[in-house]
Amino acid sequence: VQLQASGGGLVQAGGSLRLSCAASGRTFSSLVMGWLRQVPGKEREFVAGWDRTNSRKPVANSVKGRFTMSRDNAKNTVYLQMGSLKPEDTAVYYCAAAQRPLITSSMMKAGEYDYWGQGTQVTVSS
């Protein structure tokens, strides 16, 4: 599975960005997809996930109500719509995929994902 993330950039606090992640190489609908982020010196942090059955879509408390993940199986793409951005949202954002079913708690763990995109930098200025 190859994942290509895009859409990062520099934005002022309170602004919005939309990240995209295009997947190829495996039946997209069979993948569990996630967005995670990382700042230097810290572990990769879960942001949002979407399971294969479209029934479980966990979101981290730190972004709940501000970030929305969506999935388009026809386009083999997931999105992360980010709003009301804060300086603490500054990070490299990664999309990730898992090829086996995951329970909700596992979807929130970076180590459960099998494939990773290259990451896209999001910088929020105050």
Long-range contacts (C-beta under 8 A, 24 or more apart in sequence): 1-25, 1-26, 1-31, 1-97, 1-99, 1-114, 1-115, 2-115, 3-95, 3-96, 3-97, 3-115, 3-116, 3-117, 3-118, 4-117, 4-118, 5-93, 5-94, 5-95, 5-117, 5-118, 5-119, 5-120, 6-120, 7-120, 8-92, 8-93, 8-120, 8-121, 8-122, 8-123, 9-121, 9-122, 9-123, 10-123, 10-124, 10-125, 11-85, 11-122, 11-123, 11-124, 11-125, 12-85, 12-124, 12-125, 13-85, 13-86, 13-87, 13-124, 13-125, 13-126, 14-84, 14-85, 15-85, 15-124, 16-81, 16-82, 16-83, 16-84, 16-85, 17-82, 17-85, 17-122, 18-79, 18-80, 18-81, 18-82, 19-79, 19-80, 19-82, 19-93, 19-95, 19-120, 19-122, 20-77, 20-78, 20-79, 21-77, 21-78, 21-79, 21-80, 21-95, 21-117, 22-75, 22-76, 22-77, 23-76, 23-77, 23-78, 23-97, 24-76, 26-99, 28-73, 28-76, 29-73, 30-99, 31-97, 31-98, 31-99, 32-97, 32-98, 32-99, 32-100, 32-101, 32-102, 32-107, 32-113, 33-71, 33-78, 33-95, 33-96, 33-97, 34-95, 34-96, 34-97, 34-98, 34-107, 34-113, 35-69, 35-78, 35-80, 35-93, 35-94, 35-95, 35-96, 36-93, 36-94, 36-96, 36-110, 36-113, 37-89, 37-91, 37-92, 37-93, 37-94, 37-122, 38-91, 38-92, 38-94, 38-119, 39-90, 39-91, 39-92, 43-110, 44-94, 44-110, 45-91, 45-110, 46-107, 46-108, 46-109, 46-110, 47-80, 47-93, 48-80, 49-104, 49-107, 49-108, 50-78, 51-101, 51-102, 51-104, 51-107, 52-101, 56-104, 56-107, 58-104, 58-107, 58-108, 60-108, 62-88, 63-89, 82-122, 85-122, 85-124, 86-124, 87-124, 87-125, 87-126, 88-124, 89-122, 89-124, 90-122, 90-123, 90-124, 91-121, 91-122, 92-119, 92-120, 92-121, 92-122, 93-119, 93-120, 93-121, 93-122, 94-118, 94-119, 94-120
